Amino acid sequence: MPAGRVTVLTAYTEDYPPGALCAAVNRAYCERHGYGFVERVLPPSRSPSASPNPSPRPRPNPNPDPEPDPAAAAPGPAAREPQWHKVALLLELLDAAAADA
């Protein structure tokens, strides 16, 4: 994690056209004010909401197992909506800062 008290982070997918422009503006702002800056560019989004014509989301199974495995229900990084990657990035940076302390 960059040194300093304030770090700005941004994450966007390769297929988000304004992503690089926004990152450049944020990076310049951080440099001007002495803030840290972290940028993460993710692979193109494959989430249903990113599609120009999203298909309906699947309905939950009306007869789920009585004791489902919670680990099996947790979506992996590829299954998440793109905006949730920022939360994972923030947790990653906080873990790194705690390890450095």
N, C-alpha and C positions, 0 to 999 in steps of 0.2 A: 504494500500500500504506500502511496506517495507520502513523503513527510509533510508535516503541517497539521493544523487543526481542522482544516476544511478540505474535503476532497469531493469533487463533482464526478458522478459516474453517469455514463450513458451506454445503452445497449440498443442495437437495432439489427434488423435482418438485412441481408444483402439486397433483397428485393424491395426495400423501402427507399424510394428515390431521395427524399430529403435527409436521410440519415447522415450521410457524409457531410453535407452542408451544415446541419445542426451541430455535428461533432466539431467541425472546424471553428464555428462561432464560439461554442462552449470552451474549446481548448484555448482560443485567443483570450477569452474573458478570464479564464483561470490563470494563464500566464501573466496577464496584466495585473492581477490582484494577488498573485503569489499563492494560489490554491493548487492543490493536486488535481489531476484529471485522469480518469480511467475510461477507456473506450473499449467496448466489446462488440465486434461485428459477428453476427450469427449467420448460419446458413439460411437460405431462403425459407420463408415460412411455409409450412404445409398444414397449418391449422384450418379447420372448417371456416372460421370467421375471417380468415385472410383471403379466402376465395371470393372473386367478384360475384359469383352466384352460389352462395353457400347452400349445402344440402341440409335438410333438417337433422338435428342431433338425434342420435338413437335414443329410444325410450328405455328406461330402466327395466330390468327383468322383473316381471311381476312375481316370480317364484324364486327369489334368491336363496342361496344355501343358508341354512340356519346360522352357521358360524363362518362367515367369509374370512379369508386371510387378509388382514389389513395391508400387508406388504404387496400383495397381488393387486390391490385396488389403487395403490399410489401410482399416479402417472409418471413415466420417466421424462427426462428433459425434452425428448423429441415430441412427446404428446402434449406438452404444455402450450398454452396460448403464449405468443411471443412476449407480451408484456410481463409475464411472470419470471422471465429470465433475469430481470433487473433485481428481483428479490433474491434469487440465488446468487447473483453477483455481489450484492450487498453483504449477504451472509459470508461469502467467500472472503471478501475484503476485511470484514470484522474478525473472522477467524485468523487471517494472516496478521492483522494488527495485534491481536491478543497473543499470538505466538511470538511476535517480536518484542513484546513488552516484558 
